[in-house]
Amino acid sequence: MDNVNVIRNGFFAPDFALSSADGKMVSLKDCISDNFLALCFFSKGGSHKTKAALAELNKGLPETLYGFEISVVGVSPEKTHKLVNLKNELGLSFPLLSDTRMEVCRLYNVIDSESMIPAVHFSIFIIDNELIIRHRFIESPENEFRIEDFKKEISAII
């Protein structure tokens, strides 16, 4: 039986407010405009693989099938000062939000329960301007993130 607590496509995205690398409190509603949002969760520590994925996301995502642009926001359990370093190191143009208590990670059900230390699965939720989840990707050993495959998938969304 499916876990009824897992957020799926078509569900409303849970709102939240987190501190950004710029020191401001940012809510999900602050990030949504007339377009779509790619809400990207990643673990702390900044592995080479995660940094490569964030750098690719920084290059931009294709528009959806009907021409909606997609902006990116990153969420990590990392502390804000480390997110500032990561943002500067990679030259990221999108906001990074700190979820040190992993409350938002828990809301979106992206915590890696098999990890020995608190960690999250690399995950991306595509959310429309009405806060509805249109697509979700959660990395696992069987489902590795590949930017080109992801771009194809999201370009077919509404």
C-alpha positions in Angstrom: 0.0 0.0 0.0 1.2 3.5 -0.8 2.3 5.8 2.0 -0.6 8.4 2.2 1.8 10.9 3.7 3.9 11.2 0.6 3.3 14.3 -1.5 2.3 13.4 -5.0 1.7 15.2 -8.3 -1.6 17.1 -8.0 -1.2 17.8 -4.2 -0.9 21.3 -2.8 2.7 22.1 -1.9 3.1 22.8 1.8 4.0 26.4 2.5 7.0 27.2 4.7 9.3 30.0 5.8 13.0 29.5 6.0 16.1 31.8 6.3 17.9 32.4 3.0 21.6 32.6 2.5 21.0 36.4 2.2 19.6 36.4 5.8 16.0 37.0 4.8 13.0 34.9 5.8 11.5 33.5 2.6 8.2 31.6 2.2 7.1 29.3 -0.6 4.5 31.9 -1.6 7.4 34.5 -1.9 9.0 32.3 -4.5 6.0 31.7 -6.6 5.2 34.2 -9.3 3.2 33.8 -12.5 5.5 31.0 -13.5 6.5 27.6 -12.1 9.1 26.9 -9.4 11.6 24.0 -9.1 12.0 23.5 -5.3 15.3 21.5 -5.0 16.2 19.7 -1.8 19.8 18.7 -1.3 21.9 17.4 1.6 24.6 19.3 3.5 28.2 18.7 2.8 28.1 19.7 -0.9 29.2 16.5 -2.6 30.7 16.8 -6.1 27.5 15.2 -7.5 25.2 17.7 -5.7 27.4 20.6 -6.7 27.3 19.5 -10.4 23.5 19.2 -10.3 23.1 22.6 -8.7 25.5 24.1 -11.3 23.3 22.5 -14.1 20.1 23.9 -12.5 21.8 27.3 -12.4 22.1 27.3 -16.2 18.3 27.3 -16.3 15.4 25.0 -17.0 13.4 24.8 -20.2 9.9 26.3 -20.3 6.9 24.0 -19.8 4.9 22.8 -22.8 2.7 26.0 -22.7 5.6 28.4 -22.2 5.7 28.8 -18.4 9.2 29.6 -17.1 10.6 27.7 -14.2 12.6 29.4 -11.5 14.8 27.5 -9.0 15.0 27.6 -5.2 17.3 25.3 -3.2 16.6 23.9 0.3 19.2 22.2 2.5 19.7 21.4 6.1 23.0 23.3 5.8 23.6 26.4 8.0 23.1 29.8 6.2 26.8 30.7 6.3 27.7 27.5 4.5 25.0 28.1 2.0 26.6 31.5 1.3 29.9 29.8 0.7 28.3 27.2 -1.6 26.4 29.9 -3.5 29.6 31.9 -4.0 31.7 28.9 -5.0 29.2 27.8 -7.7 28.1 31.3 -8.7 24.5 30.4 -8.1 21.9 32.9 -9.1 18.9 31.3 -7.3 18.1 31.5 -3.6 19.3 28.9 -1.1 17.3 28.3 2.0 18.4 26.8 5.3 16.3 24.1 6.9 18.6 23.1 9.8 15.8 21.4 11.7 14.8 19.5 8.6 11.1 20.5 9.2 10.5 21.4 5.5 12.4 18.3 4.4 10.1 16.3 6.6 7.0 18.0 5.2 8.1 17.1 1.7 9.1 13.6 2.8 12.6 13.7 1.4 14.6 12.6 4.4 16.9 9.7 3.8 15.8 7.3 6.6 18.5 4.8 5.7 21.4 7.3 6.2 23.5 7.0 9.4 23.5 10.8 9.7 20.5 13.1 9.1 20.4 13.6 5.3 17.9 14.3 2.5 17.5 12.7 -0.9 18.3 15.0 -3.8 14.8 15.9 -4.8 13.0 18.4 -7.1 9.4 19.4 -6.9 7.9 21.4 -9.8 5.2 23.7 -8.3 2.8 25.8 -10.4 1.6 29.3 -9.6 -1.4 27.9 -7.7 0.9 25.9 -5.4 0.1 22.6 -7.0 2.8 20.0 -7.4 3.1 19.2 -11.1 6.1 16.9 -11.1 8.4 15.4 -8.5 11.8 13.7 -8.7 13.3 12.0 -5.7 16.7 10.5 -6.2 17.4 6.9 -5.0 19.9 4.3 -5.9 17.6 3.1 -8.6 16.6 6.6 -9.8 19.7 8.7 -10.3 19.4 12.4 -11.3 20.3 13.1 -14.9 19.7 16.8 -15.9 18.9 16.0 -19.6 16.3 13.4 -18.7 14.8 15.9 -16.1 14.7 18.7 -18.7 12.8 16.4 -21.1 10.3 15.5 -18.4 9.6 19.0 -17.3 9.3 20.4 -20.8 6.3 18.1 -21.2 4.5 19.6 -18.2 1.5 21.9 -18.8 
